[in-house]
């Protein structure tokens, strides 16, 4: 069915990626979304700084508190990011392919000596580049604000954990970019693909935490005479909840930004006997703790991209 | 007892026996005409006249040593009398001096019904010990002369002598306790002296002298003749002193006398065991479900051997802790012994720090150490995660080869 390709399938990849990134940077859409993110981020960090100044007297990881401290009514920076990063990714990717269709520019691009692989990958990488720049900016902004207001430099471990948090956020937004890209290839209309992506986002961020216990309760009902059934149900519920990238991201940030986190699952008291609670975990152990979550998100990203790829490759594009 | 004195002849009550007894050694001179008229009055009244007296007419002194004899010039019922004072009958080269009111005087005036206190100071020269020497203190008052004969014997100089006597010569305690001895020091000679305090103790023992309950350390002590003082001698043995008896010599030396005494410290030893982790650290790491051996060190810093040290641990539940050896029979004072402690964290242990208490219990000595184990979870999940990523990458690669277009 296939025949030998001539030249590299990735010729022109960087041209497309940079052009895509440049287009995004100039679009009003991304400006608006980023403005929203920026305002909420500054607001939550400002609230966190006020809270830290008022309550925390001494803390080994003061800079990490900047990300996780919430002051009513504002949620913490991390929960803002968990909520808004998918929105940015969807805004960047929902019309990546079908937008070209509707503008009737796709066949024009592909008449250039560029493979479809390069076009799809380039659009994905261009979106990732924009997100990476935005996240790095946000991270530097928060850290800089922290140095300015708290008057302390961050320690090496705080920087390492902050960078790991940045990477986790990057992978998380990559997953949502891949979701948006997949919808933009599968669905022909940009409006529908945007709606589909937003539906998925709402499902996983808002409804999935409610649905998971319901499904777990139906799959594994609790027998009041057997306490192990309760444990079993909680295990199933947790496994279901972890389908949502939002849960995975939340667990990853929790372990990275709160070094005292030692486990993310159900714990029995015999596991805690003799344990020194509150002692911070070394960075390497925190990373080992969230590695399954991180690996799951990376794998999900690749699978979603593969779906988009397969769907795109099989499409008739001359229409 | 018997006052020796010279009485003025004009007030001589020759008829009164009682008066005659009081004034023994009187120089009888011819009574004046009015003496008889005064006789009846004299029996009822105190005697009148001028006397030069001393309470100690015979005394002993040591060669080269100043001696002071109190004198008194008394005037009863007479107008003020001027008396020229002098000493007669002393051998050549002897120094004498009569002091009144703190300064040397050669004459004194005794007012009516008044007594003048004087002091005769003599510096005897070396001479025959035990031989009596007669001399007289004389006074010239106008027409008549007063004479006070005195006798001095050169006494033998008693040799200076010091004694040191401990109240409790032997004390018992551990190497860490303070040994406080009370020692009485007495100057039994006749001269004041300043004594130096010396000690001779085994090396490492510190000896300090204090007086009574004072806080100042002493090196020397002034002692008057016949005086006795209580010294507090405290001995601090070195902390690593082994059990046994240690003599400590204490000496006091004066100008040419000295005294010494022996004190005894009976140090009883105790073992003191310390348990320390590998390289002195009290932390280490282990992987959940895998055995890890740490080398603990038992050391005995006491003064007696530590025996029968049994090792035990209170690990978190699900953990296995074994010791190699489980029991240490004996550790000599200052010695150490290594113990291998193998810990196997529970397979269910979560990542992070756990506290394991390790204890060594022996005869009269024990120690425990809280060992902090950082549990690393198995890397199995890391490999699985990589596998998941690899599988999805393979899927992508397959999709690229399968659907890649020309």
Interface residues (C-beta under 8 A of the other chain):
Chain A: X2 X3 X4 X5 X6 X9 X115 X116 X117 X262 X263 X267 X268 X270 X271 X272 X273 X274 X275 X276 X279 X281 X282 X285 X288 X289 X291 X292 X294 X295 X296 X298 X299 X300 X302 X303 X305 X306 X309 X310 X313 X314
Chain B: X315 X316 X317 X318 X319 X346 X348 X349 X350 X351 X352 X353 X354 X355 X356 X372 X374 X376 X377 X379 X381 X382 X384 X385 X386 X388 X389 X391 X392 X393 X395 X396 X399 X400 X401 X402 X403 X404 X405 X406
